[in-house]
Amino acid sequence: MALGVDSIRRTALGVLGAVLLLVGVALLVLPGPGLLLVFAGVALLARAVPALDRFVAPVRVRAMRAAQESVSSGWRTAGSVLVGLCLLAAGVVWGLVPEVPYSGWAAGASLIVSGLVLFALLVWSRRRVLAARRGSPPDAGRAG
């Protein structure tokens, strides 16, 4: 029985990791947090397929560097917030205006979710950068 549960868990991790990896690769050229999703996908795939574990560290380094650079200055942060607001607005437009190509709430919701994910990652990145400047781990203040 344990073998069946383990194989189901590995399959679920593999499928979720592959989906995150594909979405992350698409977001490398589209607006959104592509590199962080690539990292999340590779990390999940490595849990399902241990041979992929060697790819996690290099992708993690690049993803964390990109996250830090996205909030490294006020101008970059403002630009990222502007992109997030544009994603939210575009999502509403795509959902409400039938004349827009590929209109509908499926496309609109994906844009809105991308904007919300971008905001969540910006907050997370900003907390990491501020904690690093203070010299403490980002979650040191949390009881856990």
N, CA, C and O atoms as a GROMACS GRO file, in nm:
protein
  576
    1MET      N    1   0.082  -0.120   0.000
    1MET     CA    2   0.000   0.000   0.000
    1MET      C    3   0.086   0.126   0.000
    1MET      O    4   0.054   0.222  -0.069
    2ALA      N    5   0.196   0.125   0.077
    2ALA     CA    6   0.283   0.243   0.084
    2ALA      C    7   0.346   0.272  -0.051
    2ALA      O    8   0.368   0.388  -0.086
    3LEU      N    9   0.375   0.166  -0.128
    3LEU     CA   10   0.433   0.186  -0.260
    3LEU      C   11   0.335   0.260  -0.350
    3LEU      O   12   0.377   0.346  -0.428
    4GLY      N   13   0.207   0.228  -0.342
    4GLY     CA   14   0.107   0.297  -0.422
    4GLY      C   15   0.094   0.443  -0.386
    4GLY      O   16   0.082   0.528  -0.474
    5VAL      N   17   0.095   0.474  -0.257
    5VAL     CA   18   0.086   0.613  -0.212
    5VAL      C   19   0.209   0.691  -0.256
    5VAL      O   20   0.198   0.805  -0.299
    6ASP      N   21   0.326   0.628  -0.246
    6ASP     CA   22   0.450   0.696  -0.287
    6ASP      C   23   0.450   0.723  -0.437
    6ASP      O   24   0.492   0.831  -0.479
    7SER      N   25   0.404   0.629  -0.516
    7SER     CA   26   0.402   0.652  -0.661
    7SER      C   27   0.299   0.758  -0.699
    7SER      O   28   0.321   0.835  -0.792
    8ILE      N   29   0.188   0.762  -0.629
    8ILE     CA   30   0.088   0.866  -0.654
    8ILE      C   31   0.144   1.002  -0.617
    8ILE      O   32   0.126   1.100  -0.690
    9ARG      N   33   0.213   1.010  -0.503
    9ARG     CA   34   0.274   1.136  -0.460
    9ARG      C   35   0.378   1.182  -0.562
    9ARG      O   36   0.381   1.299  -0.599
   10ARG      N   37   0.464   1.091  -0.606
   10ARG     CA   38   0.568   1.127  -0.704
   10ARG      C   39   0.506   1.170  -0.836
   10ARG      O   40   0.554   1.264  -0.900
   11THR      N   41   0.400   1.104  -0.878
   11THR     CA   42   0.333   1.142  -1.002
   11THR      C   43   0.270   1.280  -0.989
   11THR      O   44   0.282   1.362  -1.080
   12ALA      N   45   0.204   1.306  -0.876
   12ALA     CA   46   0.143   1.438  -0.854
   12ALA      C   47   0.249   1.547  -0.851
   12ALA      O   48   0.230   1.653  -0.911
   13LEU      N   49   0.361   1.521  -0.783
   13LEU     CA   50   0.470   1.619  -0.780
   13LEU      C   51   0.527   1.641  -0.920
   13LEU      O   52   0.558   1.754  -0.958
   14GLY      N   53   0.541   1.533  -0.995
   14GLY     CA   54   0.593   1.545  -1.130
   14GLY      C   55   0.502   1.624  -1.221
   14GLY      O   56   0.548   1.709  -1.298
   15VAL      N   57   0.373   1.597  -1.213
   15VAL     CA   58   0.277   1.670  -1.297
   15VAL      C   59   0.273   1.818  -1.259
   15VAL      O   60   0.279   1.905  -1.346
   16LEU      N   61   0.263   1.846  -1.128
   16LEU     CA   62   0.260   1.985  -1.084
   16LEU      C   63   0.390   2.057  -1.119
   16LEU      O   64   0.388   2.172  -1.163
   17GLY      N   65   0.503   1.989  -1.100
   17GLY     CA   66   0.632   2.048  -1.136
   17GLY      C   67   0.642   2.077  -1.284
   17GLY      O   68   0.691   2.182  -1.324
   18ALA      N   69   0.595   1.984  -1.367
   18ALA     CA   70   0.599   2.005  -1.512
   18ALA      C   71   0.510   2.121  -1.554
   18ALA      O   72   0.548   2.201  -1.640
   19VAL      N   73   0.392   2.132  -1.493
   19VAL     CA   74   0.303   2.244  -1.525
   19VAL      C   75   0.368   2.376  -1.485
   19VAL      O   76   0.367   2.472  -1.563
   20LEU      N   77   0.423   2.383  -1.364
   20LEU     CA   78   0.490   2.506  -1.320
   20LEU      C   79   0.608   2.539  -1.410
   20LEU      O   80   0.630   2.655  -1.444
   21LEU      N   81   0.684   2.438  -1.449
   21LEU     CA   82   0.798   2.460  -1.537
   21LEU      C   83   0.754   2.515  -1.672
   21LEU      O   84   0.814   2.610  -1.722
   22LEU      N   85   0.650   2.458  -1.731
   22LEU     CA   86   0.601   2.506  -1.860
   22LEU      C   87   0.545   2.647  -1.851
   22LEU      O   88   0.572   2.731  -1.937
   23VAL      N   89   0.467   2.674  -1.746
   23VAL     CA   90   0.415   2.810  -1.727
   23VAL      C   91   0.529   2.908  -1.704
   23VAL      O   92   0.527   3.019  -1.757
   24GLY      N   93   0.628   2.868  -1.626
   24GLY     CA   94   0.744   2.954  -1.601
   24GLY      C   95   0.821   2.984  -1.727
   24GLY      O   96   0.863   3.098  -1.748
   25VAL      N   97   0.840   2.882  -1.812
   25VAL     CA   98   0.910   2.905  -1.940
   25VAL      C   99   0.830   3.002  -2.026
   25VAL      O  100   0.888   3.090  -2.090
   26ALA      N  101   0.699   2.986  -2.029
   26ALA     CA  102   0.615   3.080  -2.106
   26ALA      C  103   0.627   3.220  -2.050
   26ALA      O  104   0.629   3.318  -2.125
   27LEU      N  105   0.634   3.232  -1.916
   27LEU     CA  106   0.641   3.365  -1.854
   27LEU      C  107   0.780   3.427  -1.864
   27LEU      O  108   0.797   3.543  -1.828
   28LEU      N  109   0.878   3.352  -1.913
   28LEU     CA  110   1.008   3.415  -1.937
   28LEU      C  111   0.998   3.518  -2.048
   28LEU      O  112   1.073   3.616  -2.049
   29VAL      N  113   0.907   3.497  -2.142
   29VAL     CA  114   0.889   3.593  -2.251
   29VAL      C  115   0.761   3.674  -2.236
   29VAL      O  116   0.745   3.777  -2.302
   30LEU      N  117   0.670   3.629  -2.152
   30LEU     CA  118   0.546   3.702  -2.125
   30LEU      C  119   0.562   3.774  -1.991
   30LEU      O  120   0.652   3.743  -1.914
   31PRO      N  121   0.475   3.870  -1.962
   31PRO     CA  122   0.486   3.936  -1.832
   31PRO      C  123   0.449   3.842  -1.719
   31PRO      O  124   0.344   3.778  -1.720
   32GLY      N  125   0.536   3.834  -1.622
   32GLY     CA  126   0.510   3.750  -1.507
   32GLY      C  127   0.640   3.698  -1.447
   32GLY      O  128   0.747   3.720  -1.502
   33PRO      N  129   0.629   3.631  -1.335
   33PRO     CA  130   0.747   3.583  -1.262
   33PRO      C  131   0.798   3.451  -1.316
   33PRO      O  132   0.795   3.350  -1.246
   34GLY      N  133   0.846   3.449  -1.440
   34GLY     CA  134   0.884   3.326  -1.506
   34GLY      C  135   0.993   3.248  -1.437
   34GLY      O  136   0.979   3.127  -1.417
   35LEU      N  137   1.103   3.314  -1.400
   35LEU     CA  138   1.217   3.242  -1.343
   35LEU      C  139   1.184   3.179  -1.209
   35LEU      O  140   1.232   3.070  -1.178
   36LEU      N  141   1.102   3.246  -1.130
   36LEU     CA  142   1.063   3.188  -1.002
   36LEU      C  143   0.973   3.066  -1.021
   36LEU      O  144   0.982   2.970  -0.944
   37LEU      N  145   0.887   3.069  -1.122
   37LEU     CA  146   0.804   2.952  -1.149
   37LEU      C  147   0.886   2.838  -1.209
   37LEU      O  148   0.858   2.721  -1.183
   38VAL      N  149   0.988   2.872  -1.289
   38VAL     CA  150   1.078   2.768  -1.339
   38VAL      C  151   1.148   2.701  -1.221
   38VAL      O  152   1.159   2.578  -1.216
   39PHE      N  153   1.194   2.781  -1.126
   39PHE     CA  154   1.259   2.725  -1.007
   39PHE      C  155   1.163   2.635  -0.930
   39PHE      O  156   1.200   2.524  -0.890
   40ALA      N  157   1.040   2.681  -0.908
   40ALA     CA  158   0.943   2.600  -0.834
   40ALA      C  159   0.915   2.469  -0.908
   40ALA      O  160   0.905   2.363  -0.846
   41GLY      N  161   0.903   2.476  -1.040
   41GLY     CA  162   0.879   2.355  -1.119
   41GLY      C  163   0.994   2.258  -1.113
   41GLY      O  164   0.974   2.137  -1.097
   42VAL      N  165   1.117   2.309  -1.125
   42VAL     CA  166   1.235   2.222  -1.118
   42VAL      C  167   1.248   2.161  -0.979
   42VAL      O  168   1.283   2.044  -0.965
   43ALA      N  169   1.219   2.240  -0.875
   43ALA     CA  170   1.228   2.187  -0.738
   43ALA      C  171   1.128   2.074  -0.716
   43ALA      O  172   1.161   1.973  -0.655
   44LEU      N  173   1.006   2.090  -0.765
   44LEU     CA  174   0.906   1.984  -0.752
   44LEU      C  175   0.941   1.862  -0.837
   44LEU      O  176   0.924   1.748  -0.793
   45LEU      N  177   0.989   1.885  -0.958
   45LEU     CA  178   1.031   1.773  -1.042
   45LEU      C  179   1.146   1.696  -0.979
   45LEU      O  180   1.153   1.574  -0.989
   46ALA      N  181   1.238   1.768  -0.913
   46ALA     CA  182   1.351   1.702  -0.848
   46ALA      C  183   1.304   1.615  -0.732
   46ALA      O  184   1.366   1.513  -0.702
   47ARG      N  185   1.196   1.653  -0.666
   47ARG     CA  186   1.142   1.569  -0.559
   47ARG      C  187   1.078   1.443  -0.617
   47ARG      O  188   1.078   1.338  -0.552
   48ALA      N  189   1.023   1.453  -0.737
   48ALA     CA  190   0.962   1.337  -0.802
   48ALA      C  191   1.067   1.250  -0.871
   48ALA      O  192   1.056   1.128  -0.873
   49VAL      N  193   1.168   1.315  -0.930
   49VAL     CA  194   1.274   1.245  -1.002
   49VAL      C  195   1.408   1.291  -0.944
   49VAL      O  196   1.459   1.395  -0.985
   50PRO      N  197   1.465   1.216  -0.850
   50PRO     CA  198   1.588   1.261  -0.782
   50PRO      C  199   1.705   1.290  -0.875
   50PRO      O  200   1.795   1.366  -0.837
   51ALA      N  201   1.707   1.234  -0.994
   51ALA     CA  202   1.818   1.260  -1.087
   51ALA      C  203   1.820   1.407  -1.132
   51ALA      O  204   1.924   1.455  -1.178
   52LEU      N  205   1.709   1.477  -1.119
   52LEU     CA  206   1.702   1.618  -1.159
   52LEU      C  207   1.748   1.713  -1.049
   52LEU      O  208   1.750   1.834  -1.069
   53ASP      N  209   1.786   1.659  -0.935
   53ASP     CA  210   1.824   1.741  -0.820
   53ASP      C  211   1.942   1.834  -0.851
   53ASP      O  212   1.952   1.941  -0.792
   54ARG      N  213   2.029   1.794  -0.941
   54ARG     CA  214   2.147   1.876  -0.971
   54ARG      C  215   2.111   2.007  -1.041
   54ARG      O  216   2.193   2.099  -1.045
   55PHE      N  217   1.990   2.016  -1.095
   55PHE     CA  218   1.949   2.140  -1.163
   55PHE      C  219   1.886   2.241  -1.068
   55PHE      O  220   1.867   2.357  -1.105
   56VAL      N  221   1.853   2.201  -0.948
   56VAL     CA  222   1.781   2.289  -0.856
   56VAL      C  223   1.867   2.408  -0.812
   56VAL      O  224   1.823   2.522  -0.817
   57ALA      N  225   1.989   2.381  -0.768
   57ALA     CA  226   2.074   2.488  -0.714
   57ALA      C  227   2.103   2.598  -0.815
   57ALA      O  228   2.087   2.716  -0.782
   58PRO      N  229   2.145   2.566  -0.939
   58PRO     CA  230   2.172   2.676  -1.034
   58PRO      C  231   2.048   2.759  -1.067
   58PRO      O  232   2.056   2.881  -1.080
   59VAL      N  233   1.933   2.692  -1.081
   59VAL     CA  234   1.809   2.765  -1.111
   59VAL      C  235   1.770   2.850  -0.992
   59VAL      O  236   1.722   2.962  -1.009
   60ARG      N  237   1.789   2.796  -0.870
   60ARG     CA  238   1.755   2.873  -0.749
   60ARG      C  239   1.838   3.000  -0.740
   60ARG      O  240   1.786   3.107  -0.707
   61VAL      N  241   1.967   2.990  -0.769
   61VAL     CA  242   2.055   3.108  -0.762
   61VAL      C  243   2.008   3.214  -0.860
   61VAL      O  244   1.999   3.332  -0.825
   62ARG      N  245   1.977   3.174  -0.983
   62ARG     CA  246   1.932   3.271  -1.083
   62ARG      C  247   1.795   3.330  -1.047
   62ARG      O  248   1.773   3.450  -1.066
   63ALA      N  249   1.705   3.248  -0.996
   63ALA     CA  250   1.572   3.297  -0.960
   63ALA      C  251   1.580   3.396  -0.844
   63ALA      O  252   1.513   3.499  -0.847
   64MET      N  253   1.662   3.366  -0.743
   64MET     CA  254   1.674   3.457  -0.629
   64MET      C  255   1.741   3.588  -0.670
   64MET      O  256   1.704   3.695  -0.622
   65ARG      N  257   1.839   3.579  -0.760
   65ARG     CA  258   1.904   3.701  -0.810
   65ARG      C  259   1.802   3.787  -0.887
   65ARG      O  260   1.800   3.909  -0.871
   66ALA      N  261   1.720   3.723  -0.970
   66ALA     CA  262   1.617   3.798  -1.046
   66ALA      C  263   1.515   3.859  -0.952
   66ALA      O  264   1.472   3.972  -0.973
   67ALA      N  265   1.476   3.785  -0.848
   67ALA     CA  266   1.380   3.839  -0.752
   67ALA      C  267   1.439   3.959  -0.679
   67ALA      O  268   1.370   4.059  -0.657
   68GLN      N  269   1.565   3.950  -0.641
   68GLN     CA  270   1.630   4.061  -0.572
   68GLN      C  271   1.644   4.182  -0.664
   68GLN      O  272   1.623   4.296  -0.621
   69GLU      N  273   1.679   4.158  -0.789
   69GLU     CA  274   1.695   4.269  -0.883
   69GLU      C  275   1.562   4.338  -0.913
   69GLU      O  276   1.560   4.457  -0.945
   70SER      N  277   1.452   4.264  -0.903
   70SER     CA  278   1.322   4.323  -0.935
   70SER      C  279   1.282   4.430  -0.834
   70SER      O  280   1.198   4.515  -0.865
   71VAL      N  281   1.340   4.429  -0.715
   71VAL     CA  282   1.308   4.529  -0.613
   71VAL      C  283   1.434   4.600  -0.564
   71VAL      O  284   1.435   4.657  -0.454
   72SER      N  285   1.540   4.598  -0.646
   72SER     CA  286   1.667   4.655  -0.601
   72SER      C  287   1.666   4.808  -0.595
   72SER      O  288   1.748   4.867  -0.525
   73SER      N  289   1.576   4.871  -0.667
   73SER     CA  290   1.567   5.017  -0.662
   73SER      C  291   1.420   5.057  -0.664
   73SER      O  292   1.332   4.978  -0.699
   74GLY      N  293   1.396   5.180  -0.628
   74GLY     CA  294   1.259   5.231  -0.630
   74GLY      C  295   1.199   5.229  -0.770
   74GLY      O  296   1.081   5.200  -0.787
   75TRP      N  297   1.281   5.261  -0.871
   75TRP     CA  298   1.232   5.263  -1.008
   75TRP      C  299   1.193   5.124  -1.055
   75TRP      O  300   1.091   5.108  -1.121
   76ARG      N  301   1.275   5.024  -1.022
   76ARG     CA  302   1.242   4.887  -1.063
   76ARG      C  303   1.116   4.838  -0.992
   76ARG      O  304   1.031   4.772  -1.052
   77THR      N  305   1.105   4.870  -0.864
   77THR     CA  306   0.985   4.832  -0.790
   77THR      C  307   0.863   4.899  -0.849
   77THR      O  308   0.759   4.835  -0.868
   78ALA      N  309   0.874   5.028  -0.879
   78ALA     CA  310   0.762   5.100  -0.939
   78ALA      C  311   0.726   5.041  -1.075
   78ALA      O  312   0.608   5.029  -1.108
   79GLY      N  313   0.825   5.005  -1.154
   79GLY     CA  314   0.799   4.944  -1.284
   79GLY      C  315   0.729   4.810  -1.269
   79GLY      O  316   0.637   4.779  -1.345
   80SER      N  317   0.772   4.731  -1.172
   80SER     CA  318   0.708   4.601  -1.148
   80SER      C  319   0.564   4.618  -1.100
   80SER      O  320   0.476   4.543  -1.141
   81VAL      N  321   0.540   4.717  -1.015
   81VAL     CA  322   0.404   4.744  -0.968
   81VAL      C  323   0.318   4.790  -1.086
   81VAL      O  324   0.202   4.751  -1.098
   82LEU      N  325   0.375   4.873  -1.172
   82LEU     CA  326   0.301   4.920  -1.290
   82LEU      C  327   0.264   4.802  -1.381
   82LEU      O  328   0.152   4.796  -1.432
   83VAL      N  329   0.357   4.710  -1.402
   83VAL     CA  330   0.327   4.592  -1.482
   83VAL      C  331   0.215   4.510  -1.417
   83VAL      O  332   0.126   4.462  -1.486
   84GLY      N  333   0.220   4.494  -1.284
   84GLY     CA  334   0.116   4.421  -1.213
   84GLY      C  335  -0.021   4.486  -1.229
   84GLY      O  336  -0.121   4.418  -1.251
   85LEU      N  337  -0.024   4.619  -1.217
   85LEU     CA  338  -0.150   4.691  -1.235
   85LEU      C  339  -0.202   4.677  -1.379
   85LEU      O  340  -0.322   4.663  -1.401
   86CYS      N  341  -0.110   4.682  -1.476
   86CYS     CA  342  -0.151   4.663  -1.616
   86CYS      C  343  -0.205   4.522  -1.638
   86CYS      O  344  -0.302   4.505  -1.713
   87LEU      N  345  -0.145   4.421  -1.575
   87LEU     CA  346  -0.197   4.285  -1.587
   87LEU      C  347  -0.339   4.275  -1.530
   87LEU      O  348  -0.426   4.213  -1.591
   88LEU      N  349  -0.360   4.336  -1.413
   88LEU     CA  350  -0.494   4.334  -1.354
   88LEU      C  351  -0.595   4.405  -1.443
   88LEU      O  352  -0.705   4.354  -1.467
   89ALA      N  353  -0.558   4.523  -1.494
   89ALA     CA  354  -0.648   4.598  -1.580
   89ALA      C  355  -0.675   4.522  -1.710
   89ALA      O  356  -0.789   4.517  -1.756
   90ALA      N  357  -0.572   4.464  -1.768
   90ALA     CA  358  -0.590   4.387  -1.892
   90ALA      C  359  -0.681   4.268  -1.867
   90ALA      O  360  -0.763   4.233  -1.953
   91GLY      N  361  -0.668   4.205  -1.752
   91GLY     CA  362  -0.755   4.093  -1.719
   91GLY      C  363  -0.900   4.133  -1.714
   91GLY      O  364  -0.988   4.061  -1.763
   92VAL      N  365  -0.927   4.248  -1.653
   92VAL     CA  366  -1.065   4.297  -1.646
   92VAL      C  367  -1.116   4.330  -1.786
   92VAL      O  368  -1.229   4.296  -1.821
   93VAL      N  369  -1.032   4.395  -1.867
   93VAL     CA  370  -1.072   4.429  -2.004
   93VAL      C  371  -1.101   4.302  -2.083
   93VAL      O  372  -1.203   4.292  -2.151
   94TRP      N  373  -1.011   4.204  -2.075
   94TRP     CA  374  -1.030   4.079  -2.150
   94TRP      C  375  -1.156   4.005  -2.103
   94TRP      O  376  -1.220   3.935  -2.181
   95GLY      N  377  -1.189   4.020  -1.978
   95GLY     CA  378  -1.308   3.953  -1.928
   95GLY      C  379  -1.438   4.022  -1.966
   95GLY      O  380  -1.540   3.955  -1.983
   96LEU      N  381  -1.435   4.154  -1.978
   96LEU     CA  382  -1.558   4.230  -1.999
   96LEU      C  383  -1.584   4.275  -2.142
   96LEU      O  384  -1.699   4.293  -2.181
   97VAL      N  385  -1.480   4.293  -2.222
   97VAL     CA  386  -1.497   4.350  -2.356
   97VAL      C  387  -1.493   4.238  -2.460
   97VAL      O  388  -1.387   4.181  -2.484
   98PRO      N  389  -1.607   4.207  -2.522
   98PRO     CA  390  -1.609   4.095  -2.617
   98PRO      C  391  -1.535   4.123  -2.748
   98PRO      O  392  -1.503   4.029  -2.821
   99GLU      N  393  -1.508   4.250  -2.780
   99GLU     CA  394  -1.441   4.283  -2.906
   99GLU      C  395  -1.291   4.255  -2.900
   99GLU      O  396  -1.226   4.254  -3.004
  100VAL      N  397  -1.236   4.233  -2.783
  100VAL     CA  398  -1.092   4.206  -2.769
  100VAL      C  399  -1.066   4.064  -2.819
  100VAL      O  400  -1.141   3.972  -2.788
  101PRO      N  401  -0.957   4.045  -2.898
  101PRO     CA  402  -0.927   3.910  -2.944
  101PRO      C  403  -0.910   3.812  -2.827
  101PRO      O  404  -0.849   3.847  -2.725
  102TYR      N  405  -0.962   3.692  -2.843
  102TYR     CA  406  -0.956   3.588  -2.740
  102TYR      C  407  -1.017   3.634  -2.609
  102TYR      O  408  -0.971   3.596  -2.501
  103SER      N  409  -1.121   3.715  -2.618
  103SER     CA  410  -1.183   3.768  -2.496
  103SER      C  411  -1.256   3.659  -2.421
  103SER      O  412  -1.289   3.553  -2.476
  104GLY      N  413  -1.280   3.687  -2.296
  104GLY     CA  414  -1.351   3.593  -2.210
  104GLY      C  415  -1.283   3.588  -2.074
  104GLY      O  416  -1.172   3.637  -2.056
  105TRP      N  417  -1.352   3.528  -1.980
  105TRP     CA  418  -1.298   3.527  -1.844
  105TRP      C  419  -1.186   3.427  -1.825
  105TRP      O  420  -1.113   3.436  -1.726
  106ALA      N  421  -1.170   3.332  -1.915
  106ALA     CA  422  -1.057   3.240  -1.903
  106ALA      C  423  -0.926   3.318  -1.924
  106ALA      O  424  -0.833   3.306  -1.844
  107ALA      N  425  -0.920   3.396  -2.031
  107ALA     CA  426  -0.801   3.477  -2.056
  107ALA      C  427  -0.788   3.588  -1.952
  107ALA      O  428  -0.679   3.615  -1.902
  108GLY      N  429  -0.900   3.651  -1.918
  108GLY     CA  430  -0.897   3.758  -1.819
  108GLY      C  431  -0.852   3.709  -1.683
  108GLY      O  432  -0.772   3.775  -1.616
  109ALA      N  433  -0.903   3.594  -1.642
  109ALA     CA  434  -0.864   3.540  -1.511
  109ALA      C  435  -0.717   3.504  -1.507
  109ALA      O  436  -0.651   3.525  -1.404
  110SER      N  437  -0.663   3.452  -1.616
  110SER     CA  438  -0.521   3.418  -1.616
  110SER      C  439  -0.435   3.543  -1.605
  110SER      O  440  -0.330   3.541  -1.539
  111LEU      N  441  -0.477   3.652  -1.668
  111LEU     CA  442  -0.403   3.778  -1.653
  111LEU      C  443  -0.414   3.832  -1.511
  111LEU      O  444  -0.316   3.880  -1.455
  112ILE      N  445  -0.532   3.823  -1.453
  112ILE     CA  446  -0.551   3.871  -1.316
  112ILE      C  447  -0.469   3.788  -1.218
  112ILE      O  448  -0.405   3.843  -1.128
  113VAL      N  449  -0.470   3.657  -1.236
  113VAL     CA  450  -0.390   3.570  -1.149
  113VAL      C  451  -0.241   3.602  -1.165
  113VAL      O  452  -0.167   3.604  -1.066
  114SER      N  453  -0.196   3.626  -1.288
  114SER     CA  454  -0.056   3.663  -1.310
  114SER      C  455  -0.021   3.792  -1.236
  114SER      O  456   0.086   3.801  -1.176
  115GLY      N  457  -0.110   3.890  -1.240
  115GLY     CA  458  -0.086   4.014  -1.168
  115GLY      C  459  -0.080   3.994  -1.018
  115GLY      O  460   0.005   4.051  -0.951
  116LEU      N  461  -0.171   3.912  -0.965
  116LEU     CA  462  -0.171   3.885  -0.821
  116LEU      C  463  -0.046   3.808  -0.778
  116LEU      O  464   0.011   3.835  -0.672
  117VAL      N  465  -0.004   3.711  -0.861
  117VAL     CA  466   0.119   3.638  -0.831
  117VAL      C  467   0.238   3.733  -0.835
  117VAL      O  468   0.328   3.723  -0.752
  118LEU      N  469   0.239   3.823  -0.932
  118LEU     CA  470   0.348   3.921  -0.940
  118LEU      C  471   0.353   4.006  -0.813
  118LEU      O  472   0.461   4.028  -0.759
  119PHE      N  473   0.239   4.054  -0.766
  119PHE     CA  474   0.237   4.133  -0.643
  119PHE      C  475   0.284   4.052  -0.523
  119PHE      O  476   0.360   4.102  -0.440
  120ALA      N  477   0.240   3.928  -0.513
  120ALA     CA  478   0.284   3.843  -0.401
  120ALA      C  479   0.434   3.822  -0.406
  120ALA      O  480   0.501   3.827  -0.302
  121LEU      N  481   0.488   3.798  -0.524
  121LEU     CA  482   0.633   3.778  -0.535
  121LEU      C  483   0.710   3.906  -0.510
  121LEU      O  484   0.821   3.902  -0.456
  122LEU      N  485   0.654   4.020  -0.548
  122LEU     CA  486   0.719   4.148  -0.519
  122LEU      C  487   0.728   4.171  -0.369
  122LEU      O  488   0.831   4.214  -0.318
  123VAL      N  489   0.619   4.143  -0.298
  123VAL     CA  490   0.620   4.158  -0.151
  123VAL      C  491   0.722   4.063  -0.091
  123VAL      O  492   0.800   4.103  -0.004
  124TRP      N  493   0.721   3.939  -0.136
  124TRP     CA  494   0.816   3.840  -0.084
  124TRP      C  495   0.960   3.883  -0.113
  124TRP      O  496   1.046   3.876  -0.024
  125SER      N  497   0.987   3.928  -0.237
  125SER     CA  498   1.122   3.972  -0.273
  125SER      C  499   1.165   4.093  -0.192
  125SER      O  500   1.279   4.101  -0.146
  126ARG      N  501   1.074   4.186  -0.175
  126ARG     CA  502   1.106   4.308  -0.099
  126ARG      C  503   1.139   4.273   0.046
  126ARG      O  504   1.233   4.329   0.103
  127ARG      N  505   1.064   4.181   0.106
  127ARG     CA  506   1.092   4.139   0.244
  127ARG      C  507   1.228   4.074   0.253
  127ARG      O  508   1.302   4.097   0.348
  128ARG      N  509   1.264   3.991   0.154
  128ARG     CA  510   1.396   3.926   0.153
  128ARG      C  511   1.507   4.029   0.142
  128ARG      O  512   1.607   4.019   0.214
  129VAL      N  513   1.491   4.126   0.054
  129VAL     CA  514   1.596   4.228   0.035
  129VAL      C  515   1.612   4.312   0.161
  129VAL      O  516   1.724   4.337   0.205
  130LEU      N  517   1.501   4.354   0.221
  130LEU     CA  518   1.509   4.434   0.344
  130LEU      C  519   1.570   4.355   0.458
  130LEU      O  520   1.648   4.409   0.536
  131ALA      N  521   1.536   4.227   0.469
  131ALA     CA  522   1.593   4.143   0.575
  131ALA      C  523   1.742   4.123   0.553
  131ALA      O  524   1.820   4.122   0.648
  132ALA      N  525   1.783   4.107   0.427
  132ALA     CA  526   1.926   4.090   0.398
  132ALA      C  527   2.003   4.218   0.430
  132ALA      O  528   2.117   4.211   0.477
  133ARG      N  529   1.943   4.333   0.405
  133ARG     CA  530   2.010   4.460   0.439
  133ARG      C  531   2.025   4.477   0.589
  133ARG      O  532   2.122   4.538   0.636
  134ARG      N  533   1.928   4.424   0.666
  134ARG     CA  534   1.936   4.432   0.811
  134ARG      C  535   2.026   4.322   0.868
  134ARG      O  536   2.064   4.327   0.985
  135GLY      N  537   2.058   4.224   0.786
  135GLY     CA  538   2.146   4.117   0.829
  135GLY      C  539   2.075   4.005   0.903
  135GLY      O  540   2.138   3.931   0.978
  136SER      N  541   1.944   3.993   0.883
  136SER     CA  542   1.871   3.885   0.949
  136SER      C  543   1.798   3.803   0.844
  136SER      O  544   1.768   3.854   0.736
  137PRO      N  545   1.769   3.677   0.874
  137PRO     CA  546   1.692   3.598   0.779
  137PRO      C  547   1.553   3.656   0.760
  137PRO      O  548   1.499   3.716   0.853
  138PRO      N  549   1.492   3.640   0.639
  138PRO     CA  550   1.364   3.705   0.612
  138PRO      C  551   1.250   3.660   0.702
  138PRO      O  552   1.156   3.736   0.722
  139ASP      N  553   1.254   3.540   0.755
  139ASP     CA  554   1.144   3.491   0.840
  139ASP      C  555   1.186   3.481   0.986
  139ASP      O  556   1.125   3.405   1.061
  140ALA      N  557   1.290   3.555   1.028
  140ALA     CA  558   1.340   3.543   1.166
  140ALA      C  559   1.239   3.591   1.267
  140ALA      O  560   1.238   3.543   1.380
  141GLY      N  561   1.153   3.686   1.229
  141GLY     CA  562   1.056   3.740   1.323
  141GLY      C  563   0.935   3.653   1.343
  141GLY      O  564   0.854   3.680   1.433
  142ARG      N  565   0.919   3.549   1.262
  142ARG     CA  566   0.801   3.465   1.271
  142ARG      C  567   0.823   3.352   1.370
  142ARG      O  568   0.931   3.292   1.375
  143ALA      N  569   0.722   3.326   1.446
  143ALA     CA  570   0.726   3.208   1.533
  143ALA      C  571   0.678   3.090   1.451
  143ALA      O  572   0.579   3.101   1.378
  144GLY      N  573   0.745   2.979   1.462
  144GLY     CA  574   0.697   2.877   1.376
  144GLY      C  575   0.721   2.746   1.423
  144GLY      O  576   0.684   2.649   1.358
   0.00000   0.00000   0.00000
